[in-house]
Amino acid sequence: MLTAVIAAVVAFLVTDSPAAPRSAVDELRAFVAQHALDEVAAQPFAAVAISKKDADEAREILWAAHTKQIRVERSKEIESRVLVHDGARMPFWFTTFGEKPPTGRSLYISMHGGGGAPKQVNDQQWENQKHLYTLDEGIYLAPRAPSDEWNLWHQPPIDALFDRLIEDLIVLEDVNPDRVYIMGYSAGGDGVYQLAPRMADRLASAAMMAGHPNETKPDGLRNIGFALHVGANDSAYDRNKIAAQWKEMLEKLAADNPGAYRNQVELHEGKGHWMGRDDAKALPWMGTFTRDARPTKIVWLQDDVTHRRFYWLAVDEPRAGARVVAEREGQIVRVVEATNIDSLCVRLDDEMVDLDRDVVVLQGVQERFHGRVPRTIATLARTLTERGDPRGVFSAEVAVTTKPSQPTVQAKPANPPISAH
């Protein structure tokens, strides 16, 4: 009799009781099995505040979905050795050196010279660049510039093409996202001068050989290594004189900011535009750097090619010439400078702050935000799909105004219910 009663109760619980509500993480797992990753952030479950444990689990689920999507959608472009973005076509070549470390391979992107020359001249420069340097370890990759114009390495498509290339190789060639480097010779060096400050949050270090900076400034180089090699007799376009000026600038920045703006600058005596590979000493120096993806202080100066994010900061409307200086300590983020910018998004995770406690954002003496910043799957998904960088994924964000005398802005999303898993 007792056995029959127990069986009846079990049958009732299985068939008639309502199903337990699924957690946000369970809903995420089910959703990504059927839908594209870029649809996640718009789902209702993605706006629910989650615990640290759930955020860690959601991050793993999202990364697994991302890698699967990259393998399906991008393998052919790596096999074909050609990337295309907004009509710009960039062929590339690469070879691999050394044993793969447990944390993944290093990636060195090496830009050829030429520019402002016929296609065959730039093609030959690309062939030269393929074999100009060797590595102890890593992938040495030489791209062919999409155009033959003088500014072939710092036109708008290049940033997006390099972002896509890095994103692909992280998954398809097991590149360590914290060990990505760029270098370039002559016109390729021009590209390094321009790209390194505005893409510094992607890089561990960079090396400029025999190039010209044009209008660019070194502000954004604060958290990476920067090598600069020019022949002391390389007087065309005043490359040698400008290199000497940059040497002084970098030395002053390093002196004024201990531990930052680390640099290696050498004007090679007796050398002209061709340095006879003396500049190759930059490579082992570059390799001593590993990216700091969450530095405690950021200097973000927008170039003429703008970006929407830089380390743990983001903007909705990037403006050329905008400058932001921000730093963090404990639970406090300080906006030290905000020039030509109206609002700012501060990205956070539990590696940076304790998200179970209040966070304060200050601008000067004004409190721009004070409160809890919720972890959400939407922020995790959005920061992942923006650039496919596993170390560039954040679980929380707060948008603040940087206009004078504006009220404190609340966290977004504001006070959602917490989903425990």
Backbone torsions as a table, in degrees:
resi	resn	phi	psi	omega
1	MET	NA	-47.1	-179.6
2	LEU	-62.1	-38.6	178.9
3	THR	-62.4	-39.4	179.3
4	ALA	-65.9	-38.6	178.8
5	VAL	-64.3	-45.1	-180.0
6	ILE	-61.2	-42.5	179.8
7	ALA	-62.3	-37.9	-179.9
8	ALA	-67.1	-39.9	178.7
9	VAL	-64.5	-44.4	178.9
10	VAL	-60.6	-44.2	179.8
11	ALA	-60.9	-38.0	179.4
12	PHE	-65.8	-45.3	-179.0
13	LEU	-62.1	-36.4	-177.4
14	VAL	-75.0	-39.0	-170.8
15	THR	-100.1	-30.0	-170.1
16	ASP	-112.4	-20.6	-178.4
17	SER	-77.1	147.2	179.9
18	PRO	-67.5	146.3	179.2
19	ALA	-67.6	142.5	176.3
20	ALA	-63.6	140.1	-179.6
21	PRO	-63.4	140.7	179.5
22	ARG	-79.2	145.8	176.1
23	SER	-74.4	166.8	177.8
24	ALA	-60.4	-36.1	179.8
25	VAL	-67.7	-40.5	176.8
26	ASP	-62.5	-40.9	178.7
27	GLU	-65.6	-37.8	176.8
28	LEU	-61.7	-47.5	-178.0
29	ARG	-58.4	-43.3	179.5
30	ALA	-68.4	-37.5	-176.3
31	PHE	-67.6	-47.8	-175.2
32	VAL	-69.3	-16.8	176.4
33	ALA	-71.2	-18.3	-175.3
34	GLN	-122.7	-14.7	-171.2
35	HIS	-131.4	163.1	179.3
36	ALA	-70.9	150.4	-176.9
37	LEU	-63.0	-34.9	-177.1
38	ASP	-72.5	-2.4	175.7
39	GLU	-93.6	-10.4	-173.0
40	VAL	-62.6	-46.9	-171.8
41	ALA	-59.5	-24.9	-177.4
42	ALA	-86.1	-5.0	-176.2
43	GLN	-80.3	146.5	-179.1
44	PRO	-56.6	-39.7	-178.7
45	PHE	-64.3	-23.8	-177.7
46	ALA	-74.2	-17.2	-178.9
47	ALA	-90.9	-5.9	-177.6
48	VAL	-78.5	135.5	177.0
49	ALA	-67.1	138.3	-176.9
50	ILE	-126.3	164.2	179.7
51	SER	-79.7	169.3	176.4
52	LYS	-60.2	-42.8	179.7
53	LYS	-60.3	-44.7	179.0
54	ASP	-66.5	-36.6	178.9
55	ALA	-63.9	-40.7	178.0
56	ASP	-63.3	-42.3	-179.6
57	GLU	-68.6	-41.6	179.0
58	ALA	-63.3	-37.5	178.3
59	ARG	-60.5	-43.1	178.9
60	GLU	-64.6	-41.6	179.2
61	ILE	-63.4	-45.1	-179.1
62	LEU	-64.8	-41.4	-179.3
63	TRP	-66.1	-40.0	177.5
64	ALA	-62.2	-41.0	177.9
65	ALA	-66.3	-38.7	179.2
66	HIS	-63.9	-48.1	-178.1
67	THR	-62.9	-38.4	177.4
68	LYS	-62.2	-43.6	-179.0
69	GLN	-65.6	-41.0	178.6
70	ILE	-63.1	-43.6	-179.2
71	ARG	-63.0	-35.9	-180.0
72	VAL	-75.1	-44.3	-169.4
73	GLU	-93.1	-23.3	-169.5
74	ARG	-116.9	-10.2	-175.7
75	SER	-55.7	-38.6	-175.9
76	LYS	-66.7	-34.7	-178.9
77	GLU	-71.6	-29.7	174.8
78	ILE	-74.2	-39.0	177.5
79	GLU	-64.1	-37.9	-178.9
80	SER	-79.7	-14.8	-178.4
81	ARG	61.0	39.3	176.3
82	VAL	-143.6	130.6	172.3
83	LEU	-112.1	146.0	177.8
84	VAL	-131.2	133.2	176.6
85	HIS	-147.5	126.3	179.1
86	ASP	48.0	41.5	177.3
87	GLY	83.1	-8.2	177.9
88	ALA	-88.1	130.2	-176.2
89	ARG	-112.3	122.6	-177.2
90	MET	-124.2	100.1	171.0
91	PRO	-68.5	158.5	175.9
92	PHE	-153.0	159.7	179.8
93	TRP	-133.2	143.6	173.6
94	PHE	-149.4	157.3	174.4
95	THR	-137.1	163.6	-173.3
96	THR	-120.6	138.8	179.2
97	PHE	-120.1	143.0	170.1
98	GLY	72.2	178.8	178.1
99	GLU	-82.3	144.8	179.6
100	LYS	-74.1	123.7	176.3
101	PRO	-66.9	159.4	178.6
102	PRO	-58.2	-28.1	-178.7
103	THR	-87.9	1.0	-179.7
104	GLY	106.9	164.9	-177.1
105	ARG	-77.7	152.5	168.4
106	SER	-78.4	155.7	178.6
107	LEU	-129.6	122.7	177.0
108	TYR	-114.8	114.6	177.4
109	ILE	-97.1	120.2	-170.6
110	SER	-118.7	115.0	-173.3
111	MET	-95.5	132.4	-176.8
112	HIS	-78.0	166.3	176.4
113	GLY	-90.0	-167.7	-176.7
114	GLY	108.9	-129.4	-179.4
115	GLY	80.9	141.3	-178.5
116	GLY	59.1	33.9	-175.7
117	ALA	-142.1	164.2	177.4
118	PRO	-59.1	156.8	-177.3
119	LYS	-53.7	-42.6	-176.3
120	GLN	-64.7	-30.6	177.3
121	VAL	-68.2	-46.9	179.4
122	ASN	-67.5	-33.1	175.1
123	ASP	-62.1	-41.2	179.4
124	GLN	-67.2	-38.5	176.7
125	GLN	-61.7	-39.2	176.7
126	TRP	-62.0	-44.9	179.0
127	GLU	-60.0	-40.5	178.4
128	ASN	-62.4	-42.3	-175.1
129	GLN	-66.1	-29.0	-178.8
130	LYS	-57.8	-31.1	-173.3
131	HIS	-122.3	20.4	-175.5
132	LEU	-76.3	-32.3	-176.0
133	TYR	-134.0	157.6	173.0
134	THR	-126.9	162.5	-177.0
135	LEU	-124.7	157.8	167.5
136	ASP	-78.1	-36.2	179.4
137	GLU	-153.0	141.5	172.4
138	GLY	127.0	175.8	175.1
139	ILE	-95.7	123.2	174.8
140	TYR	-101.3	115.6	-172.3
141	LEU	-123.0	125.1	178.2
142	ALA	-112.4	108.3	175.9
143	PRO	-83.5	156.2	172.5
144	ARG	-100.5	122.9	-177.4
145	ALA	-54.6	142.1	-179.3
146	PRO	-65.4	-22.8	-177.8
147	SER	-128.2	177.2	176.3
148	ASP	-115.8	19.5	-178.4
149	GLU	-79.4	167.1	-175.1
150	TRP	-61.0	-35.2	-178.2
151	ASN	-100.1	42.6	-170.8
152	LEU	-59.0	-23.6	-176.7
153	TRP	-106.9	3.4	176.7
154	HIS	-134.8	31.5	169.9
155	GLN	-82.6	161.8	-175.1
156	PRO	-52.5	-38.6	-176.6
157	PRO	-65.7	-21.8	-171.5
158	ILE	-63.5	-45.3	-178.6
159	ASP	-56.7	-47.7	-178.3
160	ALA	-67.8	-38.0	178.1
161	LEU	-65.1	-42.6	178.3
162	PHE	-66.7	-39.5	176.0
163	ASP	-57.7	-46.5	-179.3
164	ARG	-65.3	-41.5	179.3
165	LEU	-60.8	-47.7	179.4
166	ILE	-62.7	-44.7	178.9
167	GLU	-57.4	-45.2	178.7
168	ASP	-61.9	-47.6	-171.9
169	LEU	-73.6	-25.6	173.7
170	ILE	-57.4	-42.5	-178.3
171	VAL	-85.8	-49.3	-167.7
172	LEU	-85.0	-20.5	178.0
173	GLU	-125.2	13.5	177.7
174	ASP	53.7	47.9	175.5
175	VAL	-78.3	137.4	174.0
176	ASN	-76.0	115.5	-175.5
177	PRO	-64.9	-15.5	178.3
178	ASP	-92.5	4.1	178.9
179	ARG	-131.4	60.9	177.3
180	VAL	-113.0	134.0	-174.0
181	TYR	-134.3	148.1	170.9
182	ILE	-124.8	149.8	177.3
183	MET	-150.6	165.5	178.4
184	GLY	-171.2	151.9	-178.0
185	TYR	-114.8	136.4	177.4
186	SER	60.0	-116.6	177.0
187	ALA	-61.0	-29.6	172.8
188	GLY	-65.8	-34.8	174.0
189	GLY	-65.4	-38.0	173.5
190	ASP	-54.4	-43.0	-179.9
191	GLY	-62.6	-40.5	179.1
192	VAL	-63.0	-45.6	177.3
193	TYR	-51.5	-41.3	-174.6
194	GLN	-83.4	-45.2	-171.8
195	LEU	-76.8	-37.7	-174.1
196	ALA	-58.6	-46.6	179.1
197	PRO	-66.1	-35.3	-175.1
198	ARG	-89.4	-14.2	175.9
199	MET	-116.0	20.4	-174.2
200	ALA	-58.3	-31.3	-178.6
201	ASP	-70.3	-9.5	173.8
202	ARG	-91.2	-16.6	-162.5
203	LEU	-114.6	153.9	168.7
204	ALA	-90.5	-42.0	176.8
205	SER	-162.9	174.6	-178.4
206	ALA	-148.3	156.7	178.8
207	ALA	-136.2	125.2	180.0
208	MET	-105.7	123.8	178.9
209	MET	-120.2	118.6	167.9
210	ALA	59.6	35.9	-179.9
211	GLY	-115.0	-171.6	-177.7
212	HIS	-133.1	134.2	-174.8
213	PRO	-79.8	-15.7	-171.2
214	ASN	54.1	-126.5	-171.9
215	GLU	-92.6	-2.9	-170.8
216	THR	-68.4	160.0	-179.3
217	LYS	-127.0	157.7	-173.8
218	PRO	-87.4	5.7	-171.7
219	ASP	-49.5	-47.3	-173.3
220	GLY	-71.9	-4.7	-176.9
221	LEU	-81.6	5.9	-172.1
222	ARG	-49.7	-42.3	-168.9
223	ASN	-107.7	13.9	176.1
224	ILE	-127.4	166.0	171.0
225	GLY	-83.7	144.4	-179.2
226	PHE	-137.1	115.5	177.6
227	ALA	-101.5	143.3	-178.5
228	LEU	-138.1	117.5	-178.7
229	HIS	-127.1	124.6	-179.0
230	VAL	-143.1	142.9	174.6
231	GLY	-66.9	135.0	-179.5
232	ALA	-62.4	-21.7	179.3
233	ASN	-101.8	9.5	-178.8
234	ASP	-80.8	81.1	-171.7
235	SER	-89.6	-11.4	179.3
236	ALA	-60.4	132.4	-177.9
237	TYR	58.3	18.6	-178.6
238	ASP	58.3	34.6	-178.9
239	ARG	-57.9	-41.9	-177.8
240	ASN	-67.7	-41.6	179.8
241	LYS	-65.9	-41.9	-178.8
242	ILE	-69.7	-35.1	175.7
243	ALA	-61.6	-40.7	177.9
244	ALA	-63.3	-37.5	177.1
245	GLN	-65.9	-41.6	178.4
246	TRP	-66.2	-35.1	176.4
247	LYS	-58.3	-45.5	178.5
248	GLU	-65.0	-43.8	-180.0
249	MET	-60.2	-47.2	-177.2
250	LEU	-66.7	-38.6	178.0
251	GLU	-64.0	-38.9	178.5
252	LYS	-69.2	-42.3	178.2
253	LEU	-61.3	-41.5	179.6
254	ALA	-66.2	-38.7	179.5
255	ALA	-68.8	-37.3	-178.7
256	ASP	-79.7	-16.3	-177.2
257	ASN	-132.5	78.0	-175.5
258	PRO	-53.3	130.9	-179.2
259	GLY	87.7	-8.3	-178.6
260	ALA	-114.9	170.3	178.9
261	TYR	51.2	46.0	177.9
262	ARG	-69.0	135.1	-171.9
263	ASN	-147.9	158.9	172.4
264	GLN	-132.4	110.3	-177.1
265	VAL	-124.5	128.5	179.0
266	GLU	-143.3	128.2	169.2
267	LEU	-99.4	113.8	-170.6
268	HIS	-80.9	114.4	-177.7
269	GLU	-61.3	137.0	176.9
270	GLY	77.0	1.7	-178.3
271	LYS	-106.8	143.3	174.2
272	GLY	-98.2	-136.2	-178.0
273	HIS	-67.5	-34.1	175.9
274	TRP	-94.5	122.4	-174.6
275	MET	-99.0	9.9	176.7
276	GLY	59.9	31.2	179.6
277	ARG	68.2	10.9	172.6
278	ASP	-60.4	-27.0	-179.6
279	ASP	-69.2	-13.0	-178.8
280	ALA	-62.9	-16.7	177.1
281	LYS	-62.4	-15.4	177.4
282	ALA	-65.0	-32.5	-171.1
283	LEU	-64.7	-50.7	177.4
284	PRO	-62.2	-32.6	176.8
285	TRP	-65.8	-44.7	177.8
286	MET	-56.7	-42.0	-175.3
287	GLY	-66.4	-10.9	176.7
288	THR	-77.8	-7.5	-176.5
289	PHE	-100.7	139.4	169.9
290	THR	-122.4	136.9	-175.8
291	ARG	-59.8	138.1	167.2
292	ASP	-97.8	102.3	-175.1
293	ALA	-77.0	-13.6	-179.2
294	ARG	-134.7	62.1	-177.8
295	PRO	-64.3	156.6	-178.7
296	THR	-79.3	-16.7	176.5
297	LYS	-139.7	139.8	-177.7
298	ILE	-127.7	136.7	167.9
299	VAL	-119.2	115.8	-174.2
300	TRP	-119.9	106.9	176.5
301	LEU	-111.6	117.0	179.9
302	GLN	-73.6	134.7	176.5
303	ASP	-89.7	-170.5	176.3
304	ASP	-69.8	-26.7	168.3
305	VAL	-94.9	112.4	-171.3
306	THR	-93.8	160.2	177.5
307	HIS	-128.0	150.7	-179.9
308	ARG	-89.1	-15.6	179.9
309	ARG	-144.2	154.5	179.6
310	PHE	-154.9	111.8	-173.2
311	TYR	53.3	-120.2	-176.5
312	TRP	-102.0	23.7	175.0
313	LEU	-119.6	152.3	176.8
314	ALA	-150.2	157.0	176.5
315	VAL	-136.0	151.8	177.0
316	ASP	-83.0	-33.8	-176.7
317	GLU	-127.2	85.5	-179.9
318	PRO	-66.9	140.7	-179.3
319	ARG	-127.4	135.2	176.2
320	ALA	-58.7	133.5	178.7
321	GLY	87.0	-9.0	178.0
322	ALA	-64.0	143.5	-178.6
323	ARG	-135.0	129.8	178.4
324	VAL	-129.1	133.7	170.4
325	VAL	-121.4	124.0	-178.9
326	ALA	-138.7	148.8	178.6
327	GLU	-142.6	158.9	-179.4
328	ARG	-137.0	147.2	176.8
329	GLU	-152.1	120.1	-177.3
330	GLY	60.9	-126.6	-178.1
331	GLN	-93.0	6.4	-173.4
332	ILE	-112.0	131.3	171.4
333	VAL	-112.7	130.4	179.8
334	ARG	-115.6	126.6	171.0
335	VAL	-90.7	103.9	-174.9
336	VAL	-78.9	-37.7	179.6
337	GLU	-145.9	141.2	174.8
338	ALA	-145.9	94.2	-176.9
339	THR	-105.1	129.2	178.5
340	ASN	60.8	40.6	179.8
341	ILE	-147.4	136.5	-176.3
342	ASP	-100.5	-28.5	-179.0
343	SER	-149.8	161.6	-173.5
344	LEU	-147.4	140.2	175.6
345	CYS	-107.5	124.4	178.7
346	VAL	-101.4	119.1	178.1
347	ARG	-93.7	143.3	-175.5
348	LEU	-141.4	160.4	167.4
349	ASP	-154.2	-179.9	-174.8
350	ASP	-75.2	-7.7	171.6
351	GLU	-75.9	-25.2	-176.2
352	MET	-96.9	-43.0	-176.6
353	VAL	-141.5	170.0	171.3
354	ASP	-90.6	103.7	-175.3
355	LEU	-75.1	-3.0	173.1
356	ASP	-90.9	5.4	175.1
357	ARG	-124.7	165.7	178.9
358	ASP	-63.3	144.8	172.9
359	VAL	-114.4	141.5	179.1
360	VAL	-119.0	131.7	173.4
361	VAL	-114.4	120.9	-178.8
362	LEU	-113.6	146.4	168.9
363	GLN	-129.5	106.2	-170.5
364	GLY	63.7	-127.8	178.1
365	VAL	-93.7	-3.4	-176.0
366	GLN	-89.5	132.3	177.4
367	GLU	-85.2	114.1	-178.8
368	ARG	-89.0	-25.7	177.8
369	PHE	-158.1	143.0	174.5
370	HIS	-149.9	112.4	179.7
371	GLY	161.5	-173.8	177.3
372	ARG	-80.0	140.6	175.6
373	VAL	-112.4	111.4	-172.8
374	PRO	-72.2	143.0	168.4
375	ARG	-77.0	135.1	176.2
376	THR	-139.8	152.6	175.0
377	ILE	-65.8	-31.7	179.2
378	ALA	-59.6	-44.7	179.8
379	THR	-67.9	-41.2	176.1
380	LEU	-58.5	-48.2	-176.7
381	ALA	-67.3	-42.8	-177.4
382	ARG	-66.1	-43.2	-178.3
383	THR	-71.9	-23.3	173.8
384	LEU	-75.8	-49.0	-176.0
385	THR	-70.0	-20.4	177.4
386	GLU	-58.8	-37.5	-175.9
387	ARG	-151.6	3.0	174.6
388	GLY	61.9	35.2	-178.5
389	ASP	-111.5	111.8	-176.8
390	PRO	-62.3	-24.7	177.2
391	ARG	-90.6	-1.3	177.4
392	GLY	-105.9	20.1	-179.2
393	VAL	-97.9	130.7	179.7
394	PHE	-122.9	151.5	-176.3
395	SER	-100.3	-12.9	-176.3
396	ALA	-145.2	154.0	176.2
397	GLU	-153.5	150.5	176.4
398	VAL	-135.0	131.0	179.3
399	ALA	-96.9	130.5	179.2
400	VAL	-128.6	151.9	173.2
401	THR	-83.6	149.4	174.8
402	THR	-115.6	8.8	176.6
403	LYS	-73.8	145.6	178.9
404	PRO	-62.2	142.9	171.5
405	SER	59.3	32.5	174.4
406	GLN	-99.2	150.7	-178.2
407	PRO	-70.4	162.6	176.6
408	THR	-60.5	139.3	179.1
409	VAL	-98.7	139.6	178.8
410	GLN	-79.4	160.5	177.3
411	ALA	-63.1	152.8	173.9
412	LYS	-122.7	133.3	-5.6
413	PRO	-71.6	151.7	-171.2
414	ALA	-83.4	117.8	170.8
415	ASN	46.0	51.2	176.4
416	PRO	-74.2	159.4	176.9
417	PRO	-66.1	148.3	-178.9
418	ILE	-87.6	133.3	176.2
419	SER	-99.4	115.1	177.9
420	ALA	-93.4	142.7	-179.0
421	HIS	-127.1	NA	NA
